[in-house]
Amino acid sequence: MGCGRFAQARQSRKLAEGFKLRRINEVANWGREWQKGGDWSSHSSSQEQARSLVPAYLRFVRMMCGDKPVRAQASGLDIGAGAGCIAAALASFGGLQMTASEWNEDGIKLINRENPGLPTRMVDLMSFDDRDKWDFILCRELYPFTRTNAFSDQADMVSRAIDALAPGGVFMLIGSTVSFPHCADYDLLIRSFRKDARVQGVRGPFLEAVLLRFKLYAIFGRPGYKLANALAKMVIPLIKGRRWAAVGVTVFQKRNG
Ligand SMILES: C[S@@+](CC[C@H](N)C(=O)[O-])C[C@H]1O[C@@H](n2cnc3c(N)ncnc32)[C@H](O)[C@@H]1O
């Protein structure tokens, strides 16, 4: 075999390694170091980021699902809240009664350190089993969605979140394609839950980047918003190049009883 063939074989072995399936338990364990007191700012949204994201999320939910799930005093749970800045902003901008959750003690301590006064709770989404309780549940950039493609486990987690919603409540799933192909197949999840009898509607994925500019499209209502999303999905990758990671936002609304 010539040198070129060796190099080729090495290259395809490397590629195959890259596509090896990451197990869901393995990726869910990530994050312990920065939660223990390291620099969390590149793993979890800061207060400043939360201040621009949260008004955009609230506008989006109101436009797609109505006011009820995010009205003042609605009960909200942020699962995998990181430092808790988004949950804190939902409480202060939207008046929601937010609980920030993490799945281990270090994570809870980090929330308490960065956002003291915010109610916390230990929740592992993989075994979460609340029923008909929350008006609004948020999961943003959870590793079990963003760092592996494990459809059955991911569908199970979405299903648990839907069970935990009060009638008419909304589950907002925000996830990037940063580790593509190691990320959820969001389109397949959406197609599957559109057939679910518990669910009134599923909308998404909308680009977070579009949500942030939503005020511009608000006058055109939902159709303008959908058009902007479709255009952005075509144009942004051309501008940013192939390594661009989309952050998609999807809302699942539970039936009203
Ligand atoms: C990248 S951080 C995102 C933090 C925050 N949601 C944000 O967007 O700023 C991912 C978080 O998911 C949490 N996580 C991972 N697996 C989880 C699970 N099974 N249940 C709940 N949270 C989990 C991690 O502890 C980590 O804080």
The ligand as a Gaussian input file, in Angstrom:
#p B3LYP/6-31G(d) Opt

LIG

0 1
 C      -24.735000      24.058000      28.306000
 S      -25.499000      24.024000      29.868000
 C      -26.882000      25.091000      29.555000
 C      -27.271000      25.946000      30.737000
 C      -28.486000      26.839000      30.556000
 N      -29.679000      26.085000      30.207000
 C      -28.252000      27.930000      29.547000
 O      -28.674000      27.790000      28.397000
 O      -27.652000      28.936000      29.900000
 C      -26.226000      22.404000      29.930000
 C      -26.814000      22.055000      31.268000
 O      -27.565000      20.855000      31.160000
 C      -27.495000      20.196000      32.427000
 N      -27.912000      18.787000      32.269000
 C      -27.252000      17.817000      31.637000
 N      -27.933000      16.663000      31.730000
 C      -29.073000      16.925000      32.415000
 C      -30.194000      16.130000      32.821000
 N      -30.266000      14.836000      32.532000
 N      -31.181000      16.731000      33.516000
 C      -31.105000      18.032000      33.801000
 N      -30.078000      18.825000      33.441000
 C      -29.064000      18.273000      32.758000
 C      -26.030000      20.370000      32.809000
 O      -25.835000      20.159000      34.182000
 C      -25.770000      21.814000      32.344000
 O      -25.948000      22.744000      33.358000

